[in-house]
Amino acid sequence: MRAPSGSPLGNEPPTPASQLATSVLELGVVIPTFKEAPNVAPLLAKLEAALAGVVWQAIFVDDDSPDGTAAAVKAIAATDPRVMCLHRIGRRGLAGAVIEGAMASAAPFVAVIDGDMQHDETLLPQMLRALQEDRADIVVGSRYLAVSGSNASALGATREAGSRLANWLGKRVLRADVTDPMSGFFMIRRELVEAVAPTLATAGFKVLFDILASQKTSPRYLEMPYEFRARVAGDSKLDEGVVVQYLGLLIAKLSRDFISPRFIMFALVGASGVVIHLLILRSLLHFGFAAAQLTAALGAMTSNYLINNAVTYRDRRKRGLSLLAGYFKFVMLCSVPLAANVAVATMVFERGPSWWVAGVAGAVVAAVWNYITTSRAVW
């Protein structure tokens, strides 16, 4: 009698397809990617070896990588049902990718691991066992536990110092003794992600911190040390914009999510615009206050647009002609309160306060309008 397609015959080992079809799914491995095409096959080979005996699936969430990462995943997924690709168009950001990947999985437990093979996939079975035995709700792979071989040296001196500072700040907000709340390598009960998904920030890299800080009751966590490896291929996604996003997330959590992280970033960028505004205003006062205030407002407007595009809305970042078109739209929207900006500043200036008080007064008048309108119409 001929066995059904995909099922084992005699003593032959079951194929991955038959394993997934006849067994209960245990683990979903979420892998956020951007320009990681060379790493796809090697990472899957490592997962295959590490998760022998586990019924798992790999969910690659790719932000429309220009190097063909999604195509590389789909080519493997065509013959291996354990592999799937969420190909995102018009959306970017590691946090959002992790959230979407976790929500797409039907497994009771979800692991998050980078696509660059800097995380130690051999730790996954131990993490899974801790959750299955109900010893924790979240298991964090820590770069900073005092165990030989567990360190973050592969980050480089500057990034390691920044990472340690970020962890210190995160621990102050969480009020929990987690050595690595910024870790991008962890495993969690899927239901915990689902419970807080609507409140999580989709921009930024620190999704574990956000998940921990957003829980109504403190989850049970367990940390396991691992050696943070050097990147095999591809480019790092970390830059200065991530730092600003993280600061915004910290403030949002301190406000118990009363203020959104994106608004905080917009406000921080606006604060830098005020500095630029005052510098331009001071240097052009000899042309007359009204003319200097107008020029300063336009200069700050340009600076705010470029920084917001690079940082606040990095997941919707505009480039090329779209960047130019967005700038003109931004200027048009911000020009609506510009007359009020100049009028209020001039009135305050004529009543006697110093020039910088008048300049700030005018800038504040336009701030709220600019955030509401540009967030909806430009990005």
C-alpha positions in Angstrom: 0.0 0.0 0.0 1.4 3.4 -1.0 1.7 5.9 1.8 0.2 9.4 1.3 2.5 12.0 -0.1 4.7 13.6 2.5 4.3 10.8 5.1 7.1 8.5 6.3 7.5 4.9 5.0 8.6 2.1 7.3 11.5 3.4 9.4 12.3 6.4 7.3 12.5 9.6 9.4 9.5 12.0 8.9 10.1 14.9 6.6 9.7 18.5 7.8 6.4 18.7 6.0 5.0 15.7 7.7 6.3 16.8 11.1 4.5 20.1 10.8 1.3 18.5 9.4 0.9 15.8 12.0 2.4 17.4 15.2 1.3 20.3 17.4 3.2 23.5 16.7 5.5 24.3 19.7 7.5 27.3 18.7 7.4 30.3 16.3 10.7 31.9 15.6 10.3 35.5 14.4 13.2 36.9 12.4 12.9 40.6 11.4 15.1 41.3 8.4 16.3 44.1 6.2 19.1 43.4 3.7 19.9 39.9 5.1 19.7 37.8 1.9 23.1 36.1 2.5 22.1 35.0 6.0 18.7 33.4 5.3 19.9 29.9 4.3 22.7 29.7 6.9 20.4 30.8 9.7 17.8 28.2 8.8 20.4 25.5 8.8 21.5 26.6 12.3 17.8 26.6 13.5 17.4 23.1 12.0 20.3 21.8 14.0 19.4 23.6 17.2 15.7 22.7 17.2 15.9 19.0 16.4 12.9 17.3 18.0 10.9 20.6 18.3 8.0 21.4 16.0 8.9 24.9 14.9 8.2 27.5 12.3 10.4 30.4 11.1 8.6 33.6 10.3 10.8 36.1 8.4 9.3 39.6 8.5 11.1 41.5 5.8 10.8 45.3 5.2 11.0 45.1 1.5 14.8 44.6 1.4 16.4 45.8 -1.9 18.8 42.9 -1.8 16.1 40.2 -2.4 15.9 38.9 1.2 12.1 38.2 0.8 12.8 36.3 -2.5 15.4 34.2 -0.7 13.0 33.3 2.1 10.2 32.5 -0.4 12.4 30.2 -2.4 13.0 28.1 0.6 9.4 28.4 1.9 8.2 26.9 -1.4 9.5 23.5 -0.4 9.6 23.8 3.4 6.3 24.6 5.1 8.0 25.5 8.3 9.3 28.7 6.7 7.1 31.7 5.9 7.7 35.3 4.8 5.8 38.4 5.8 6.8 40.8 3.1 6.0 44.3 4.3 5.5 47.2 1.9 5.5 50.8 3.1 6.2 49.8 6.7 9.6 49.7 8.4 10.9 49.2 11.9 12.2 46.2 13.9 9.6 46.6 16.7 6.7 46.6 14.3 8.2 43.6 12.5 8.5 41.6 15.7 4.9 42.4 16.7 3.5 41.4 13.3 5.6 38.2 13.3 4.5 37.2 16.8 0.8 38.0 16.0 1.1 35.9 12.8 2.2 32.8 14.7 -0.2 30.1 16.1 2.5 28.7 18.4 2.0 29.1 22.1 5.6 30.4 22.4 7.4 32.9 20.2 11.1 33.5 20.0 12.7 36.6 18.5 16.2 36.3 17.0 18.1 38.6 14.6 18.8 37.5 11.0 22.5 38.4 11.2 23.4 35.3 13.3 24.8 37.4 16.2 22.5 35.6 18.6 23.1 32.1 19.9 20.4 29.8 18.4 21.6 26.8 20.5 20.0 28.5 23.5 16.5 28.2 22.1 15.8 24.7 23.4 16.7 25.7 26.9 14.5 28.8 26.6 11.6 26.7 25.3 12.0 24.2 28.1 11.8 26.9 30.8 8.5 28.2 29.3 7.0 24.7 28.8 7.9 23.8 32.4 6.2 27.1 33.6 9.3 28.4 35.2 8.9 31.8 33.4 6.7 33.9 31.1 9.7 35.5 29.3 13.2 34.1 28.8 15.8 36.7 27.9 19.1 36.0 26.3 21.5 38.3 28.2 24.8 39.7 27.0 25.6 41.0 30.5 25.3 38.1 33.0 28.5 37.5 34.9 29.3 34.2 33.2 32.4 33.5 31.3 32.0 34.0 27.6 28.8 36.1 28.0 29.5 39.6 26.8 28.6 42.3 24.3 32.2 42.8 22.9 31.1 42.1 19.4 29.2 45.4 19.5 32.4 47.4 19.6 33.5 49.7 22.5 31.3 52.7 21.6 28.1 50.7 21.0 28.7 48.5 24.0 29.0 51.6 26.2 25.8 53.0 24.7 24.1 49.6 25.1 25.0 49.5 28.8 23.7 53.0 29.4 20.5 52.2 27.6 20.1 49.1 29.8 20.7 51.1 33.0 18.1 53.6 32.0 15.7 50.8 31.1 16.1 49.1 34.4 15.3 52.4 36.2 12.0 52.6 34.3 11.1 48.9 34.7 12.1 48.8 38.3 13.2 45.3 37.7 16.6 43.7 38.0 16.8 42.6 34.4 20.5 42.7 33.2 19.6 43.1 29.5 16.1 44.7 29.0 17.3 45.9 25.6 18.0 42.4 24.3 16.8 41.5 20.9 17.0 37.8 21.7 14.2 36.4 23.8 11.3 34.0 24.0 7.9 34.7 25.3 4.4 33.3 25.7 2.5 34.6 22.7 -0.5 35.6 24.8 1.6 38.2 26.5 2.4 39.9 23.2 -1.2 39.8 22.1 -2.3 41.4 25.4 -0.3 44.5 24.9 0.2 44.6 21.1 -2.2 47.6 20.6 -0.1 49.8 23.0 3.4 48.8 21.6 5.4 51.3 19.6 6.1 50.0 16.1 9.1 52.2 15.5 12.5 51.6 17.2 14.5 48.6 18.2 13.7 48.1 21.9 10.6 45.9 21.6 11.4 43.7 24.6 11.6 46.7 26.9 8.3 47.9 25.5 6.7 44.5 26.1 8.0 44.3 29.7 7.0 47.9 30.5 3.5 47.5 29.0 2.4 44.5 31.1 -0.3 45.3 33.7 1.2 42.8 36.1 4.9 42.1 36.2 5.7 38.9 34.2 8.0 36.2 35.5 11.3 36.4 33.6 14.4 34.3 33.4 17.7 35.3 31.9 20.2 33.1 30.2 23.7 34.1 29.3 25.0 33.9 25.7 27.9 35.1 23.7 27.1 37.9 21.3 28.7 37.1 18.0 30.2 39.3 15.4 28.0 40.0 12.4 28.4 37.5 9.5 27.0 39.5 6.6 24.8 42.6 6.0 24.8 45.9 7.7 23.9 47.1 11.2 20.5 48.8 11.4 21.5 50.9 14.5 22.2 54.6 14.1 21.7 57.9 16.0 17.9 57.9 15.2 17.5 54.8 17.3 18.8 56.6 20.3 16.2 59.4 20.0 13.5 56.8 19.5 14.6 55.0 22.6 14.5 58.2 24.7 11.0 58.9 23.4 10.0 55.3 24.4 11.5 55.8 27.9 9.5 59.0 28.5 6.3 57.5 27.1 6.6 54.6 29.6 7.3 57.0 32.5 4.1 58.8 31.5 2.3 55.4 31.5 1.7 55.8 27.8 -0.2 59.0 28.3 2.2 60.6 25.8 3.0 58.7 22.6 6.7 58.0 21.8 6.2 59.5 18.3 4.9 62.8 19.8 7.8 62.9 22.2 10.2 62.5 19.3 8.4 65.2 17.4 8.7 67.5 20.4 12.4 66.7 20.8 13.0 67.5 17.2 10.9 70.7 17.7 13.2 71.7 20.6 16.2 71.4 18.3 14.3 73.6 15.8 13.8 76.2 18.5 17.5 76.4 19.0 18.1 76.8 15.3 15.3 79.3 15.2 16.9 81.4 17.9 20.4 81.2 16.3 19.0 82.5 13.0 16.9 85.1 14.6 19.8 86.5 16.6 22.1 86.6 13.6 19.5 88.5 11.4 18.1 91.0 13.9 19.8 93.9 12.1 17.4 93.3 9.2 14.5 94.0 11.4 12.7 91.7 13.8 9.7 90.7 11.6 12.0 89.7 8.7 14.4 87.9 11.0 11.6 86.0 12.7 10.2 84.9 9.3 13.5 83.7 8.1 14.2 81.9 11.4 10.9 80.2 11.2 11.5 78.9 7.7 15.0 77.7 8.7 13.7 75.8 11.7 10.9 74.4 9.6 13.4 73.0 7.1 15.5 71.5 9.9 12.5 70.0 11.6 11.3 68.4 8.4 14.6 66.7 7.6 15.2 65.5 11.2 11.6 64.2 11.6 11.9 62.4 8.3 15.1 60.7 9.4 14.1 60.0 13.0 10.5 60.5 14.1 9.1 58.9 10.9 12.0 56.7 10.0 9.6 53.8 9.4 7.9 55.9 6.8 11.0 57.8 5.6 10.8 59.6 2.3 13.6 59.6 -0.3 14.2 61.3 -3.6 11.3 63.1 -5.2 9.1 61.9 -2.5 11.3 63.7 0.0 11.1 66.9 -2.0 7.3 66.7 -2.4 6.9 66.0 1.3 9.0 69.1 2.1 6.7 71.3 0.0 3.6 69.8 1.7 5.2 70.2 5.1 6.0 73.9 4.4 2.5 74.6 3.1 0.9 73.1 6.3 3.4 74.8 8.6 2.9 78.1 6.8 -0.8 78.2 8.0 0.3 79.1 11.6 3.4 81.0 10.4 1.5 84.3 10.3 0.3 83.8 13.8 3.9 82.8 14.8 5.3 86.1 13.5 2.4 88.2 14.8 2.6 86.8 18.3 6.3 87.0 18.5 6.3 90.6 17.2 3.6 91.6 19.7 5.6 90.0 22.6 8.8 91.7 21.4 7.2 95.1 21.2 5.9 94.8 24.8 9.4 94.7 26.1 10.6 91.1 26.9 13.9 90.0 25.4 14.1 88.9 21.8 14.5 85.2 22.7 11.3 85.2 24.8 9.4 86.6 21.9 10.9 84.1 19.5 10.0 81.1 21.7 6.4 82.5 22.2 5.9 82.5 18.4 7.4 79.1 17.9 5.1 77.5 20.6 2.0 78.9 18.9 2.7 76.8 15.8 4.0 73.6 17.5 0.7 71.8 18.2 -0.8 72.6 14.7 2.4 71.4 13.0 2.4 68.0 14.8 -1.3 67.2 14.2 -1.4 68.2 10.5 2.0 66.9 9.3 1.6 63.6 11.1 -1.5 62.9 9.1 -0.9 64.6 5.8 2.9 64.3 5.2 3.9 60.9 6.7 
